[in-house]
């Protein structure tokens, strides 16, 4: 996320963080169910 200079920077960064968190949660959930 190198879009700090753009107006949408924080929003993009937040979306990236949410995507990473969702991916980690999905992987941990899959590991828990397996």
PDB file of N, H, CA, C and O in Angstrom:
ATOM      1  N   UNK A   1       0.847  -1.197   0.000  1.00  0.00           N
ATOM      2  CA  UNK A   1       0.000   0.000   0.000  1.00  0.00           C
ATOM      3  C   UNK A   1       0.880   1.244   0.000  1.00  0.00           C
ATOM      4  O   UNK A   1       1.271   1.732   1.061  1.00  0.00           O
ATOM      5  N   UNK A   2       1.189   1.755  -1.178  1.00  0.00           N
ATOM      6  H   UNK A   2       0.872   1.359  -2.040  1.00  0.00           H
ATOM      7  CA  UNK A   2       2.020   2.944  -1.266  1.00  0.00           C
ATOM      8  C   UNK A   2       1.242   4.108  -1.843  1.00  0.00           C
ATOM      9  O   UNK A   2       1.766   4.858  -2.668  1.00  0.00           O
ATOM     10  N   UNK A   3      -0.006   4.270  -1.418  1.00  0.00           N
ATOM     11  H   UNK A   3      -0.432   3.661  -0.748  1.00  0.00           H
ATOM     12  CA  UNK A   3      -0.871   5.310  -1.973  1.00  0.00           C
ATOM     13  C   UNK A   3      -1.133   6.395  -0.940  1.00  0.00           C
ATOM     14  O   UNK A   3      -2.236   6.938  -0.870  1.00  0.00           O
ATOM     15  N   UNK A   4      -0.120   6.712  -0.137  1.00  0.00           N
ATOM     16  H   UNK A   4       0.776   6.271  -0.194  1.00  0.00           H
ATOM     17  CA  UNK A   4      -0.321   7.701   0.924  1.00  0.00           C
ATOM     18  C   UNK A   4      -0.552   9.085   0.322  1.00  0.00           C
ATOM     19  O   UNK A   4      -1.261   9.899   0.914  1.00  0.00           O
ATOM     20  N   UNK A   5       0.032   9.367  -0.843  1.00  0.00           N
ATOM     21  H   UNK A   5       0.608   8.706  -1.324  1.00  0.00           H
ATOM     22  CA  UNK A   5      -0.100  10.683  -1.440  1.00  0.00           C
ATOM     23  C   UNK A   5      -1.455  10.899  -2.090  1.00  0.00           C
ATOM     24  O   UNK A   5      -1.826  12.037  -2.378  1.00  0.00           O
ATOM     25  N   UNK A   6      -2.205   9.821  -2.327  1.00  0.00           N
ATOM     26  H   UNK A   6      -1.904   8.897  -2.093  1.00  0.00           H
ATOM     27  CA  UNK A   6      -3.507   9.963  -2.975  1.00  0.00           C
ATOM     28  C   UNK A   6      -4.596  10.204  -1.936  1.00  0.00           C
ATOM     29  O   UNK A   6      -4.463   9.771  -0.791  1.00  0.00           O
ATOM     30  N   UNK A   7      -5.672  10.889  -2.321  1.00  0.00           N
ATOM     31  H   UNK A   7      -5.780  11.241  -3.251  1.00  0.00           H
ATOM     32  CA  UNK A   7      -6.778  11.141  -1.388  1.00  0.00           C
ATOM     33  C   UNK A   7      -7.417   9.848  -0.894  1.00  0.00           C
ATOM     34  O   UNK A   7      -7.921   9.789   0.228  1.00  0.00           O
ATOM     35  N   UNK A   8      -7.395   8.809  -1.736  1.00  0.00           N
ATOM     36  H   UNK A   8      -6.985   8.857  -2.647  1.00  0.00           H
ATOM     37  CA  UNK A   8      -8.029   7.545  -1.355  1.00  0.00           C
ATOM     38  C   UNK A   8      -7.065   6.643  -0.596  1.00  0.00           C
ATOM     39  O   UNK A   8      -7.380   5.485  -0.322  1.00  0.00           O
ATOM     40  N   UNK A   9      -5.891   7.169  -0.257  1.00  0.00           N
ATOM     41  H   UNK A   9      -5.635   8.109  -0.480  1.00  0.00           H
ATOM     42  CA  UNK A   9      -4.874   6.360   0.415  1.00  0.00           C
ATOM     43  C   UNK A   9      -5.397   5.634   1.646  1.00  0.00           C
ATOM     44  O   UNK A   9      -5.335   4.406   1.712  1.00  0.00           O
ATOM     45  N   UNK A  10      -5.915   6.383   2.630  1.00  0.00           N
ATOM     46  H   UNK A  10      -5.965   7.380   2.577  1.00  0.00           H
ATOM     47  CA  UNK A  10      -6.385   5.725   3.864  1.00  0.00           C
ATOM     48  C   UNK A  10      -7.459   4.684   3.584  1.00  0.00           C
ATOM     49  O   UNK A  10      -7.483   3.627   4.215  1.00  0.00           O
ATOM     50  N   UNK A  11      -8.351   4.978   2.636  1.00  0.00           N
ATOM     51  H   UNK A  11      -8.332   5.836   2.123  1.00  0.00           H
ATOM     52  CA  UNK A  11      -9.433   4.033   2.347  1.00  0.00           C
ATOM     53  C   UNK A  11      -8.871   2.758   1.737  1.00  0.00           C
ATOM     54  O   UNK A  11      -9.289   1.654   2.086  1.00  0.00           O
ATOM     55  N   UNK A  12      -7.909   2.921   0.811  1.00  0.00           N
ATOM     56  H   UNK A  12      -7.569   3.818   0.528  1.00  0.00           H
ATOM     57  CA  UNK A  12      -7.300   1.753   0.179  1.00  0.00           C
ATOM     58  C   UNK A  12      -6.537   0.946   1.223  1.00  0.00           C
ATOM     59  O   UNK A  12      -6.598  -0.283   1.239  1.00  0.00           O
ATOM     60  N   UNK A  13      -5.820   1.649   2.091  1.00  0.00           N
ATOM     61  H   UNK A  13      -5.770   2.648   2.078  1.00  0.00           H
ATOM     62  CA  UNK A  13      -5.050   0.963   3.128  1.00  0.00           C
ATOM     63  C   UNK A  13      -5.991   0.210   4.058  1.00  0.00           C
ATOM     64  O   UNK A  13      -5.697  -0.908   4.483  1.00  0.00           O
ATOM     65  N   UNK A  14      -7.125   0.831   4.369  1.00  0.00           N
ATOM     66  H   UNK A  14      -7.363   1.738   4.024  1.00  0.00           H
ATOM     67  CA  UNK A  14      -8.086   0.176   5.259  1.00  0.00           C
ATOM     68  C   UNK A  14      -8.674  -1.059   4.583  1.00  0.00           C
ATOM     69  O   UNK A  14      -8.868  -2.091   5.225  1.00  0.00           O
ATOM     70  N   UNK A  15      -8.955  -0.952   3.294  1.00  0.00           N
ATOM     71  H   UNK A  15      -8.798  -0.114   2.772  1.00  0.00           H
ATOM     72  CA  UNK A  15      -9.494  -2.094   2.557  1.00  0.00           C
ATOM     73  C   UNK A  15      -8.465  -3.218   2.506  1.00  0.00           C
ATOM     74  O   UNK A  15      -8.804  -4.393   2.650  1.00  0.00           O
ATOM     75  N   UNK A  16      -7.198  -2.839   2.298  1.00  0.00           N
ATOM     76  H   UNK A  16      -6.924  -1.885   2.181  1.00  0.00           H
ATOM     77  CA  UNK A  16      -6.135  -3.854   2.270  1.00  0.00           C
ATOM     78  C   UNK A  16      -6.041  -4.548   3.618  1.00  0.00           C
ATOM     79  O   UNK A  16      -5.949  -5.774   3.684  1.00  0.00           O
ATOM     80  N   UNK A  17      -6.065  -3.769   4.696  1.00  0.00           N
ATOM     81  H   UNK A  17      -6.140  -2.773   4.643  1.00  0.00           H
ATOM     82  CA  UNK A  17      -5.973  -4.356   6.034  1.00  0.00           C
ATOM     83  C   UNK A  17      -7.160  -5.277   6.294  1.00  0.00           C
ATOM     84  O   UNK A  17      -7.001  -6.359   6.859  1.00  0.00           O
ATOM     85  N   UNK A  18      -8.354  -4.843   5.878  1.00  0.00           N
ATOM     86  H   UNK A  18      -8.484  -3.964   5.419  1.00  0.00           H
ATOM     87  CA  UNK A  18      -9.543  -5.672   6.085  1.00  0.00           C
ATOM     88  C   UNK A  18      -9.438  -6.970   5.290  1.00  0.00           C
ATOM     89  O   UNK A  18      -9.833  -8.032   5.769  1.00  0.00           O
ATOM     90  N   UNK A  19      -8.898  -6.877   4.061  1.00  0.00           N
ATOM     91  H   UNK A  19      -8.577  -6.013   3.672  1.00  0.00           H
ATOM     92  CA  UNK A  19      -8.759  -8.073   3.230  1.00  0.00           C
ATOM     93  C   UNK A  19      -7.773  -9.047   3.863  1.00  0.00           C
ATOM     94  O   UNK A  19      -8.018 -10.252   3.905  1.00  0.00           O
ATOM     95  N   UNK A  20      -6.656  -8.516   4.354  1.00  0.00           N
ATOM     96  H   UNK A  20      -6.457  -7.537   4.319  1.00  0.00           H
ATOM     97  CA  UNK A  20      -5.655  -9.383   4.989  1.00  0.00           C
ATOM     98  C   UNK A  20      -6.239 -10.017   6.248  1.00  0.00           C
ATOM     99  O   UNK A  20      -6.017 -11.200   6.509  1.00  0.00           O
ATOM    100  N   UNK A  21      -6.984  -9.238   7.028  1.00  0.00           N
ATOM    101  H   UNK A  21      -7.164  -8.277   6.816  1.00  0.00           H
ATOM    102  CA  UNK A  21      -7.579  -9.772   8.253  1.00  0.00           C
ATOM    103  C   UNK A  21      -8.602 -10.855   7.917  1.00  0.00           C
ATOM    104  O   UNK A  21      -8.663 -11.883   8.591  1.00  0.00           O
ATOM    105  N   UNK A  22      -9.403 -10.625   6.879  1.00  0.00           N
ATOM    106  H   UNK A  22      -9.354  -9.789   6.332  1.00  0.00           H
ATOM    107  CA  UNK A  22     -10.408 -11.614   6.489  1.00  0.00           C
ATOM    108  C   UNK A  22      -9.738 -12.894   5.998  1.00  0.00           C
ATOM    109  O   UNK A  22     -10.194 -13.997   6.297  1.00  0.00           O
ATOM    110  N   UNK A  23      -8.649 -12.735   5.239  1.00  0.00           N
ATOM    111  H   UNK A  23      -8.279 -11.838   4.996  1.00  0.00           H
ATOM    112  CA  UNK A  23      -7.935 -13.906   4.728  1.00  0.00           C
ATOM    113  C   UNK A  23      -7.335 -14.700   5.884  1.00  0.00           C
ATOM    114  O   UNK A  23      -7.412 -15.929   5.907  1.00  0.00           O
ATOM    115  N   UNK A  24      -6.741 -13.999   6.837  1.00  0.00           N
ATOM    116  H   UNK A  24      -6.679 -13.001   6.819  1.00  0.00           H
ATOM    117  CA  UNK A  24      -6.155 -14.683   7.992  1.00  0.00           C
ATOM    118  C   UNK A  24      -7.240 -15.389   8.803  1.00  0.00           C
ATOM    119  O   UNK A  24      -7.051 -16.515   9.260  1.00  0.00           O
ATOM    120  N   UNK A  25      -8.374 -14.717   8.975  1.00  0.00           N
ATOM    121  H   UNK A  25      -8.528 -13.802   8.603  1.00  0.00           H
ATOM    122  CA  UNK A  25      -9.471 -15.314   9.733  1.00  0.00           C
ATOM    123  C   UNK A  25      -9.996 -16.555   9.020  1.00  0.00           C
ATOM    124  O   UNK A  25     -10.283 -17.567   9.660  1.00  0.00           O
ATOM    125  N   UNK A  26     -10.123 -16.479   7.690  1.00  0.00           N
ATOM    126  H   UNK A  26      -9.890 -15.657   7.170  1.00  0.00           H
ATOM    127  CA  UNK A  26     -10.613 -17.625   6.923  1.00  0.00           C
ATOM    128  C   UNK A  26      -9.643 -18.798   7.026  1.00  0.00           C
ATOM    129  O   UNK A  26     -10.063 -19.946   7.175  1.00  0.00           O
ATOM    130  N   UNK A  27      -8.352 -18.509   6.947  1.00  0.00           N
ATOM    131  H   UNK A  27      -8.011 -17.577   6.826  1.00  0.00           H
ATOM    132  CA  UNK A  27      -7.354 -19.578   7.032  1.00  0.00           C
ATOM    133  C   UNK A  27      -7.368 -20.213   8.420  1.00  0.00           C
ATOM    134  O   UNK A  27      -7.294 -21.436   8.540  1.00  0.00           O
ATOM    135  N   UNK A  28      -7.462 -19.400   9.464  1.00  0.00           N
ATOM    136  H   UNK A  28      -7.522 -18.407   9.367  1.00  0.00           H
ATOM    137  CA  UNK A  28      -7.479 -19.941  10.826  1.00  0.00           C
ATOM    138  C   UNK A  28      -8.758 -20.753  11.044  1.00  0.00           C
ATOM    139  O   UNK A  28      -8.735 -21.785  11.715  1.00  0.00           O
ATOM    140  N   UNK A  29      -9.870 -20.286  10.477  1.00  0.00           N
ATOM    141  H   UNK A  29      -9.888 -19.448   9.932  1.00  0.00           H
ATOM    142  CA  UNK A  29     -11.133 -21.010  10.612  1.00  0.00           C
ATOM    143  C   UNK A  29     -11.055 -22.350   9.886  1.00  0.00           C
ATOM    144  O   UNK A  29     -11.536 -23.364  10.391  1.00  0.00           O
ATOM    145  N   UNK A  30     -10.447 -22.352   8.696  1.00  0.00           N
ATOM    146  H   UNK A  30     -10.056 -21.528   8.285  1.00  0.00           H
ATOM    147  CA  UNK A  30     -10.292 -23.599   7.941  1.00  0.00           C
ATOM    148  C   UNK A  30      -9.404 -24.570   8.713  1.00  0.00           C
ATOM    149  O   UNK A  30      -9.678 -25.770   8.756  1.00  0.00           O
ATOM    150  N   UNK A  31      -8.346 -24.052   9.319  1.00  0.00           N
ATOM    151  H   UNK A  31      -8.123 -23.077   9.285  1.00  0.00           H
ATOM    152  CA  UNK A  31      -7.459 -24.905  10.107  1.00  0.00           C
ATOM    153  C   UNK A  31      -8.185 -25.450  11.335  1.00  0.00           C
ATOM    154  O   UNK A  31      -7.936 -26.577  11.763  1.00  0.00           O
ATOM    155  N   UNK A  32      -9.086 -24.638  11.899  1.00  0.00           N
ATOM    156  H   UNK A  32      -9.288 -23.723  11.551  1.00  0.00           H
ATOM    157  CA  UNK A  32      -9.830 -25.064  13.084  1.00  0.00           C
ATOM    158  C   UNK A  32     -10.816 -26.175  12.718  1.00  0.00           C
ATOM    159  O   UNK A  32     -10.982 -27.134  13.472  1.00  0.00           O
ATOM    160  N   UNK A  33     -11.467 -26.046  11.561  1.00  0.00           N
ATOM    161  H   UNK A  33     -11.332 -25.267  10.948  1.00  0.00           H
ATOM    162  CA  UNK A  33     -12.468 -27.040  11.155  1.00  0.00           C
ATOM    163  C   UNK A  33     -11.805 -28.318  10.654  1.00  0.00           C
ATOM    164  O   UNK A  33     -12.406 -29.392  10.685  1.00  0.00           O
ATOM    165  N   UNK A  34     -10.538 -28.194  10.184  1.00  0.00           N
ATOM    166  H   UNK A  34     -10.049 -27.322  10.158  1.00  0.00           H
ATOM    167  CA  UNK A  34      -9.908 -29.365   9.573  1.00  0.00           C
ATOM    168  C   UNK A  34      -9.498 -30.328  10.624  1.00  0.00           C
ATOM    169  O   UNK A  34      -8.947 -31.384  10.312  1.00  0.00           O
TER     170      UNK A  34
END
